[in-house]
Amino acid sequence: MKLFLSILLSLFTASFLIILILATIDSGGKQGRPGLNEISGVAEVQIDSFKKIYEKNIYGENISYNNYEVIVLDFWASWCPPCIQEAETLSEGYKKWKNQNVMFLGVALWDNENSIKSFVEKYGFQYDVFIDNEGKYAIEYGVKALPEKFFIDNNGKIVKKYIGPINTIELDKIISEIIKKNELP
C-alpha cells in the first residue's frame, strides 16, 4: 500500500511539474498582465451597490459626487489597446452628457502617473481619473479584464456592466435608458 501511495504521489508531482513547465514555455517565460476585453457587450452585474471612492484624482483634487443622474465608472489603463480604442468615445460622451448630471469617473489600473496624465491630456478627458495601482477597487467591483464600465443610477444601484470598448451608440443608449428609468415614479 505504501508503495502504491508513493508511486501515486510521484506521478502527481511529475504531472504538476510538467504542466508548470509547459505553461512557462507557452508564455515565453513572461509574467502575465491583466486580461483585456477585446469583445464588447453588456455583462451580468455581480455587485449591486456603488461604493463611493474617496481618492484624490491624478491632479490631487477631491472627487465630488454631487447631484448625479448616472455615474459611468470606467476601469482602464493607458497601455490597454481596447481602452485606447474607446478613449475618444468616453471623452466625447462626457462632453455630451455632463450638463444632464452624468458623471464619468476613470479608474486607471496598474499604471503610472505620467502615462495616465499623458493619456488624459491626449484624449481630452475632462472628468476625474484616479489611480488604483493596488487593484483594490478593481477587486471590489470584480473587474476581470480591461476595459470594464459600471453604470450607476441616482440611487447608487449598479444597473449595467459593460465589458470591452464601448461605442457612442451603446454609451448613449445605456445612459438614456438609466435616465429614463430614474424619471419613473
Sequence and secondary structure as in RCSB ss.txt:
>XXXX:A:sequence
MKLFLSILLSLFTASFLIILILATIDSGGKQGRPGLNEISGVAEVQIDSFKKIYEKNIYGENISYNNYEVIVLDF
WASWCPPCIQEAETLSEGYKKWKNQNVMFLGVALWDNENSIKSFVEKYGFQYDVFIDNEGKYAIEYGVKALPEKF
FIDNNGKIVKKYIGPINTIELDKIISEIIKKNELP
>XXXX:A:secstr
 HHHHHHHHHHHHHHHHHHHHHHHHHTTT     EE  S EEE  S  B      B TTS B    S SEEEEEE
E TT HHHHHHHHHHHHHHHHHGGGTEEEEEEEES  HHHHHHHHHHHT  SEEEEETT HHHHHHT  EE EEE
EEETTSBEEEEEES   HHHHHHHHHHHHHHHH  
